[in-house]
Each structure stands twice: as structure tokens, then as C-alpha cells.
Amino acid sequence: MATETVAKPRTSARVHVQKFGTFLSGMIMPNIGAFIAWGIITALFIEKGWLPVPQLGGFGETDGKPNIGLVGPMITYLLPLLIGYTGGKMVYDVRGGVVGAIGTMGVIVGAGIPMFIGAMIMGPLGGWTMKKIDMLWEGKIRPGFEMLVNNFSAGIWGALLALLGFYGISPLVTAFSTAAGNFVQFLVQNGLLPLTSIFIEPAKVLFLNNAINHGVLTPLGVQQSLDQGKSILFLLEANPGPGLGILLAYTFFGRGAAKASAPGAAIIQFFGGIHEIYFPYVLMRPLLILGAIAGGMTGIATLAVTNSGLVAPAAPGSIFAVLAQTSRDSYFGVILSVVLAAAVSFLVSSVILRTTKHSDEADLGDATARMEEMKGKKSSVASTLTGAGVGTAAGAAAGRGGVGVLAGPVRNVVFACDAGMGSSAMGASVLRNKIKAAGFPDVKVTNASIANLTDSYDVVVTHQDLTERAKPATSSAVHYSVDNFMSSPRYDEIVELVRESNTERAGSGDAGATHGAHAAEAPVDAAPAAAAGTAASTAGTSEILARESVVLTGSATTRDAAIDEAGRLLLARGAVDEGYIAAMHEREESVSTYMGSFLAIPHGTNAAKDHIRKSAVSVIRYPEGIDWNGKEVKFVVGVAGINNEHLHILSSIAKVFTNKEQVARLEAATSEDEVLELFGKVNS
């Protein structure tokens, strides 16, 4: 077959900054809980706190010795070390995290002040350099000496990094922190701090806020909070007022879908703290950024005038998180800043909405798609705005998620989703049947979670919203993006690719001979559904789908209620705990589990497998149909699987839903036994 050459697209400066911001936030966000814990301890137990305790707050003396308390050691040692470890682990797993933390300790001791920026340098540096060092003798260590070499190399290099941090990095970061702090003070003293909204508010809409907020404002804010007991910097970006004002303006003066969805979006933004939900509204009417800027400037000016601030970051930017982290003497100023920011943003935005014309305001979906394209991933709140899972514009337009160069025949195809449990299993079953019907039974079609993908596949098939996540781990494969798990036209393209690449060797048997070694590289949880079905049949498949888990007329009328109903059936069977149902909703917000042919198969995320006690499947029919992100769903199959025991049932379900006559029989079924029989299993 002809080799396809695809020019590598240019990456814009904005995307580079987004990636940098994402990397910085990746070190901070996993540790936000520690920041909040420190903020609570500070607010309660310092000398000016709500419940002053000398031994905890670190003031006064006990038995003639100064109290150290929790506040100082947590901010000086715990938080920077967590950031350094997280940064190193992001680059080079646990080994990189340990070395990054060692290097961070050198910066901490050398500076004597909280070293968040130093930790964000030393953590990734430790992980990256340790990775490069390990590559020097990869494959050259004699068996039995690996642990000795690994431990001593990490220890020696960690010690050297600690010295580098102490003598080299620490003075530089201290100078930078001092200069940045002085600059902030200059802005405050001269009344210029509100001008930062001119940059911050547009940056939020363009998803550059992580680089600003977590890269600069949070580290500086923590230092200021330690010195002064509070910081205004924590609210420069997190104030929910400007976004609330824009959404309220749409509520009163918007049109079409924007007006209808704005009240719900306002609740999510203000109380849930998910600021990204108002970004599509600004993208529809770019002039509304003026409302956000005016509101942001008003809020910051109010904080400056009242000398108010938070003791720790408010994450997410919910009014509840803001109030929880408000300094004891700042409640009036903080609440006033939120109210005035919302009021000014509302007034400016209302004037813009009333005085300007816009032809496509009803199409909120387009704006949401543009937002997701800029963000570079699926928005967890897009369906709240549009009632449908809106993919990126690029993903919706292109069937091929990317083109790799096939070095030989297609031997190994993987269908990947977030959990590797439901969507991928169904898609793999459909695709496997098509490839077999085309005369290529030796081509293996497996399913896996994206987290377990390796670069050992010829073809990778994913939902269009997950393709970008799958590419880095499978860069040499040909990628296909689909939006319909049951009947995507991409499947026929894949079959044709298999036919073209395998025809020359089909008679010689080379493809089958070489496939064995290739398939051995596949992850364990990517076992073919056929093999899983065989195993399941000997391991209690009869317990996977039971009569009591089949409901012919579901009571739910919405997608979320249907997920709850399917999850409750699994819970009643003792197959999962309550946490799994929450994970089913989390999975649905990430990527829709709508499969096509009136079928949805909600299931938990990959991280929720610990909530599964045994494999089980529930089946619910909704004769009148329910709206599932804009698609009609009449059958909901709840899935919880351990060790692929459930794949046999899913394979049967896939066969039913790719056959129109079988689907018609399922719609007309009058008893649970008829449903079980259609799926190839009657529970006695």
C-alpha cells in the first residue's frame, strides 16, 4: 500500500503556553488538598486565628521553648516537597519523584523560605536528569545487581542535586521571589493591581490561566500569606464574580439556547467553582470579555481598599471554597469584592448584549466546540450547556485521528477507552466480527484502557474525544477516531486497511506467524473478548447477568437518572459499592458512553475498579426513549467488570445491537427471560 505522509501541524504559541501551564498545574493541583489543610490549620490556630493554639499555631513558648507548631513546617517543608515529588514523578515515575524531592530539600534549606518555585524547578529537573542517567546503562547491568545500581545512582545523584539546589538554585529563586514580591507590593501601593485583570480575564477564556495562577500567583500568594496572614493574590483569578455577572446577563438579556442554559450554568460556576462553563458564552460574544475585565478590576480594587485576602488558594473557585479560605478579618471585603465584581460584570455585559446584534447566538454548540478545541480536550461541562457531547471541531471533522506508517501487515488492533471496561469492549467486539467476516481471523482485535496502552499496536481505535490522549503512548500506530461505537463508518475503513496490508501475506501465513510475538506485548487487560468469554463461561458467567438485573420498563427520564438506575441494580447485586455509581457519572462527563443503535453502556472510570466487588451487568429498557446528550437511548446496560469476566455478555450484546431484527425483538420483549435469551444466556 502507498505510504501516507502527513505534514506535522504547527503548534501555536498559545498551545505551548497551555501545555506549560498544564504542566505547572499538574504539580500544584494534586496537592491542593494539602494547601487547603494548611489554610484551615492557619485560619484556626495561629495567634490571630479563630481558635488560637500556641502548640499548633507556632507562637509563644511551652516549658521555656518556642513553639514550632504545624503552620511553619507545613509551608516550609511539606508543601514544597510534595510539589517537588509530584513534578519528578510526572517526568519519571516514582523514581524521578524521589530524586526530585531530594533536590527540592536542598533549595528549601538553602533559602529558608517556602520554595514553591524552587520545587517546581527541582522536581522536574530531578526526574528528567535521573531518567537520562538511567538510560546510560540501560540493558548493561548484570542480573542481580539492578537494585544495587538503581538505589546508589538515585542516592548519589539526589545528593548532588540537593547541593546544587542549596548553592546554585536557591539564591536565584530567592532573588526572583523577592523581586516578584516587591513588584506585587508596588502594584498594590500604587493602586495598579486591578490592571492585572486586563491579562488574567482573557487568559482564563483562552485556557492560559493555569500558567498564571498556579505558576506565579499561588507560590507568591502563599509566601505573602505566611508573612501577612493573608494574600490578595489568591483571588486575582479565582473570584467567581465576573463569570457570574456574564451568566446573569445572558439569563435576562440573552436569546435562544444561551438564555435557556445560562441559569444552570451560573449555579455550576458560582457554587461548583467550574469557571470554564462561562467561557463559551464569551466566545459567542467576544466583546463580553470587557465585562469580565471590568468585573475583575472591580473585585481586585475592592480587596485592595478593604485590605482583604485569603489564607490559602481557593480551588476550585467556588464561593464556598473562597469563604472557607477567607482570613478572619476579611469576610466583609471578600464578600463585597465578589458582589461588586458580579454587579459590574453584569451591567457591562447587559449593555453589550442589549446594544449589539449577533446572528448565531442560538448555536451554543459551536462556541462550546471552539472552547474545547482551544482547551485541547473534552470539557467536563459541555453537555450541561448544549445537551450533547460536543467534540472538538478537528475531531468531529476528521475520521482518521492520525496516520502512522505500517511496517507490515496489520496484526494487532486495539480499541481503547478510559476504563477499558465497557465502550472499548463493545467496539472491539463489533470490529472483531467485521474483520473476521472479511476473512482475516488471525488479526487480533483487543480492548484496553488508555492508561495501559503501549506502543505495540498496528491500529488504535478510540472515541474522537480520547484520540489525543492515546497518541503519545502509541505514536507508531495508525489512529482512527470514532463517534459511534456500534456502527461507525470508520470500521469499514479499518477492514479495508487490514485487507490491503494483509492480502500479500495471507497465503504465506507470515502474518499469523509473526503476530504471536507482537500480541505478547499487549497488556493483560486487553485480552480478546472471545478468550475472555471462554474464561468467563468456566468462571461463573451465569452470575454476570441475572434476571433481577433486567428491567423492562425503566423509571428514569434523564441520562443521569438512568445511570443511577443502572448503578443501583449493580449495587443491589453486591457487585459494586456507592463509589462506583459516582464514578459512572464521572466517566459519562468525560466521554459519552452512547454506543449507537439506541444503546448506552454507562460504567466507571479506570480509577474506580477498586469499587468493583464482582463482575455484573444490568439491562434496562426505556420504551419511550430518553435523551442521552442529544441522542435517543432506549436500552441502558450498566457494566462492572473484573478480569474481563463480563466481556462474554458484552460480546453478545454487541451482536444483538448490530442486528436490526434482534433490536426489534428486544424492543418487543415481554419478559426478562426473552431479554436473557437474546443475549445468549438464560438464567435458571
Buried (B, 14 or more C-beta within 10 A) or exposed (E): EEEEEEEEEEEEEEBEBBBBBBBBBBBBBBBBEBBBBBBBBBBBBBEBBEEBBBEBBBBEEEEEEEBEBBBBEBBBBBBBBBBBBBBBBBBBEEBBBBBBBBBBBBBBBBBEBBBBBBBBBBBBBBBBBBBEBBEEEEEEBEEEEEEEBBEEBBEEBBBBBBEBBBEBBBEBBBEEBEEBBEEBEEBBEEEEBBBBBEBBBBBBBBBBBBBBBBBBBBBBBBBBBBEEBBBBBBBBBBBBBBBBBBBBBBBBBBEEBBBBBBEBBBBBBBEBBBBBBBBBBBBBBEBBBBBBBBBBBBBBBBBBEBBBBBBBBBBBBBBBBBBBBBBBBBEEBBBBBBBBBBBBBBBBBBBBBEEEEBEEBBBBBBBBBBBBBBBEBBBBBBBBBBBBBBBBEBBBEBBBBBBBEBEBBBBBBBBBBBBBBBBBBBBBBBBBBBBBEBEBEBBBBBBBBBBBBEEBBBBBBBBBBBBBBBBEBBEEBBBBBBBBBBBBEBBEEBBEBBBBBBBEBBEEEBBBEBBEEBBEEBBEBBBBBBBBBEBBEEBEBEBBBBEEBBBBEBEBEEBEEBBBBBBBBBBEBEBBBEEBBBBBBBBBBBBBBBBBBBBBBBBBBBBBBEBBBBBBBBBBBBEEEBBBBBBEBBBBBBBBBBBBBBBBBBBBBBBBBBBEEBBEBBEEBEEBEBBBBBBBBEBE
